[in-house]
Amino acid sequence: MTRSTAALFTASILALTTLTAMGPKDTAPTKVIQHDQAKVDLKVALDTALDDERKAKAFYKAVMEKFGERRPFSNIIQAEQRHANALIAQYERPHLPVPEDRWKDYTFEVPDSFQETADMSIVAEIENVAVYDRIESMVSDEQVLAVFENLRWASQERHLRAFTRHGSGWRSIPQPELNTTQQSQFDRASEAQQAFFNALFTELSTALSEPGPSHAIQICSERAPEIAAQVSEEHQLSIGRTSSKLRNPDNAPPLWARMITEPNPNEPNIMTNNAGELAVLSPIQLAPTCLQCHGSESDISTQTRATLNKLYPHDQATGYKAGDLRGWFVIEVPAD
């Protein structure tokens, strides 16, 4: 929360305190409270949108510093500035302060491959669309909503399409449409997934029964990457795990997985690209025994919580119920 937002929020709390003191018959300040909260929400929404547009512009600038004035970056960076200007204009009517640009001097790691850079930009535009979808419900101002909708449309219909023409060509493919080569790749992925699951689940089950969950966490921390590397070598592919709620930050999803906007939680999601590679995002449902490390606060013992805090200080992977979607196997099979 920005300093200005915090100030507005404090003002809203003060107004609520005043209303309580006045008693039930004196209801005029209710409109003031609602007005202040609407202003807080508007500020948060505008700040979120502006921050994302500025981030995109800064990244595209870094790309051009590395690769030169190449399309589509040379065109889209100008559009990003127009987007930022359109948002900044919306701060003026309600007299809201415009936040500083935290991306202005940020140093980005730009890939050596122009194709991969385009893939990163595809993900950025997909996530930009998601930002507008998320903040739309926070705003009732019709003019601001119109700006949001226009900027969302530009990301979805123009920027995303432009970057897609220059990327690796990752695209979803239904399993019934796999050709013979792709089916062979998918079969290898499935075999590797089963091998990884069997080996990891066996070690975790043993650890959970004796000596207990804290040891199982260490198995996940140390042995899971080793098992993944071994299975990857045996099957001549790459396998790992990811989630929207990470425990280990090293398990962040690859770019191709982030391009799947609505993954099917019940069956494998298959992707292929122009180079003939095949990738699989396969769901992992939480087993009841896993609640000892991934469940609610009442499921996790004090000792287990201490181990989690030590090994994973930024852990997000708790609060699950048995049968929940815990995450995904990510499998990448090279072209034959």
N, C-alpha and C positions, 0 to 999 in steps of 0.2 A: 504494500500500500504506500502511495506517495505521501509526502508531508502535507500537500494540499488536500488530498483525499482524507487523510487522518484528521485534519482540522475540520472538514465538513462533517465527518462522522461524529466527532466530538460535539459539534454544534447540534447535531441531530439528537444525541443523548441528552444534552442540556435541555433541549426543547421538550423532550419526553419527561424529564424530571419536573419541569415547570408545569406541564399539563397535569401530572399526578398531584402536585401541590394545590392546584386550583380547584380540583374536585370535578365530579361528573357533569355538572351543569355548564361549566365553562369549557366548551369544546372547540372554540375557534382555533387554538393552536394546532389542532389535528392536521389541518391543511398545510400548516407550516412544516410539520414533521414530514408529511408525505412529500412535500415539495423538496425538502432538504435531502430525503433519501433518494428521490428521483435524480437529483443533481449529483449525488454521490455515485449512483449507478451509471449515470451518463459519463461522468469523469472516468470511472474505471473502464467502461467500454471503449471510450475514445482513446485512452492511454494504451489499452491492449492492442487496438487496431493500429495505432500510429507506431507503436514499438515494433510490431511485426513488419510493417511496410518499410520502416527505417532499417531493420535488420536485413531485409531482402536487398535493399538498395546498397547497403554497405558490402554485402557478400558479392553482389554482381560487380561492384567497383573493384573488389579484390580480384575477381576473375579476370577482368579486363586488364588489370595491372600485370597479370601473369601471361595472358594469351593475346593481349592486344585488343583493338576495337573490332571485335567479332560479333556478328549477329548470332543469336537473337539478343545477346546481352546488351549490346550498344543501343538497341531500341528500347528494350524493356526497362533499363535503368532510368531512362527519361520518364517512362510511364510511372515507375515507382515514386519518382519525385512529384509527379502530378497527383498521385494518390495521397502522398503525405500532405501536400498543400491543401487538397480537398478536405482532409480530416482536420488540419489545423484551423481552417476557416470555421469549422463547427464549434470550436472553443470560444469564438468571439461573442456569439449571441447570448449565451448564458454566463459570459464573463468568467470563464474557467482558465486557469493558468496552463500554458503548454509546457509539458515536461521537457527536460534536457534530452538530447539525443545520446543515449549511452553506447550506441554502436559507431559513433563518428570516428573514433580512433581505435576500434577493436581490430585485432589481428586474426584473420581467418586462416585456417589451413585449407588451401585450395589443392585438389588432387592434380596429379601430373597429366591425367587423361582428360581431354576436353569432353569426351563422352560421359565420363563419370561425373564431371562437373555439371553437365546438363541433367544427369540423373538426380544429383543433389538438388538442383533447382526445381525439378519436377516435384520432389518431395516437399520443398519449401512452398510451392504454390498449392499443393494439396493441403498442406497444413494451414496455409493462409485462408483457404476456403473454409476449413474447419473452424478457424478463429471467428469468422463472421457468423457462421452457423451458431456458435456458442454464445456470442455476445448480443445477438439480435434480440433475444427475449429480455435483455436488461434495459432496453431503451423503448420509450413510447413516442419520442419526438419524431414526427413523420419526415422531416427534412434530413435528420441524421440517418434514419432508416433507409431513405432513398440513396444516400451516399454509400452506406454500407452495401446495399444491394448492387449498386453500380460497380463498386470495387470488387465485390465477390464475383460478379459476372466477368469482369476483365481477367481476373486470375484463372477462372474456370475455363472460359471460352477462348481466350487469346494467349495468355502467358503459358499456360499448361500445354496447349497444343504446339506452341512454338518450340518449347524445350523438348517436347516429345519427339519432334522431327530430328533433333540432334543427339538424342540419348541412345542408350543401348537397346532400346526396343522392347523392354520388359512389358509383357502383357499376360493377362490371365488366359488360361485355356482349360475348358472342361475336360475331365478325364475321358469321356467317350470320344472326344475329338483328337486324342493323342495318336500320332502316327506310330509306325512300328519302332522307329528309333526312340521316340519320346516315351513309348510304353516301356521299352527296355530300361531307359534311364529312371523312370518312375519305379519300376520293380526294384532296381538297385537301391533307390532311396528308401523304399518300404522295408527292405531287408536290413538296411543299416539302422533305420529307426527301431526296428524290433530288437536288434542286437544291442543297441545302446540302452534301450529301455530295460531289457532283461538283466544286463550286467549292473546297471545303476540301481535298479529296484532290488536286486538280490543283496547288494551291499548295504543299502539303506534299511531294508527289512531286518537284516542281522544286527545292524547298529541300534535300531529302535528297540529291539527286544533286549539287547544287552550290549553295551552299558546304558544306552538311553538316547533321548533326543539330542542332547548336546553333542554327543559323538556323531550322530547322524548329520548334524549341521556341518561338522568338520569334514565328513565324507563328501557332502555336496560342495564344500569349498575347495577341497584338495583333489579328491578322486574323480569328481564329475568331469573336469577339464581333461584329465588324463585318459579316462575312458573314452571321451569324445574324440580325442586325438588318435587313440588306438583304433577305434571303429572307422574313423575317417581314412586312416592309412590302409586298413584291411579292405575297405570297399571302394577305395579310390574316389573319394568325394569329400565334402566338408559337412559336418553335422554339429549342431549345438542346440541350445535352448534360448528362448527369449520370452518376454512378457510385457504387458502394459504396466505391470507393477513389479519393477525389478528388485531383486535382492542383491545380485552381483551386477554392478554397472558395466562390467565387461560383456554382459549378455545383451547389450542393446541391439535392437533389430537391425538387420542389414537394410540397405537402401531399397532393394526390390520388395522386401516385406512391408516397408512403410508406404509403398505404392498401392497396396491392397487396402482400399478404403473401408470395405465392409467384409472382412474375412468370415467365411463360414465356420462356425464354432463346432460343427458336428462331423466334418470330413476334411480331408486334405485340400488345401488351396494350392493350385499348380500354376507356376509361371514359367515362361520361356522367353528367350531374347533372340536378337538377330544373329548372335554368335553360335546359336544352337545349344546353349546351356539350358538346363532345366532346374527349377528350384521348387521346393515344396515347403509350405507352412502348414504343419499338422498339429491339431489341437491336443492339449494335455488336460485331462480332467483330474481334479484333486481326489485322491483316495482318502478314505476316512483316517487311516493311520498317519497321513501327512498333516492332519490338523494340529498335531503336537508342536509343529514348527510353523504352520501357516494359518492356523485358525484364529479365533477371537482371543481377547485377553484372558478369558476364563479357560481356554484350551491350552495356553502356553504357560509352563511353569516358570517360577522366578529364576531358576538356574538356566533354563533354556533361553529366557529373555536376556539374561546377562551375557550368554554366549553370542546371541544375535547382535547385541549392542557392540560387543567387542569386535566381531568379525565383519559386521555389516552396519556401520553407524548410520547409514542413510537407507536402511531397509524399508521397502514399501510392501513387501510380500506377505502381509498378514490380513486377517479379517475375512478369510474365506470360509465357506461351508463345504461339506463333502459333496462332490459332484460338480462343483463350480469349475469354470474354465480357468485353470491356473496360468496357462501360457501356451507356448508352441515349440515344437521341434522345428528347427530351421535347417534345411538340407539343400545343398547346392551340388548338382551333378554336372561335371564338365561335358562338353560336346564330345560325341564319339568320333 
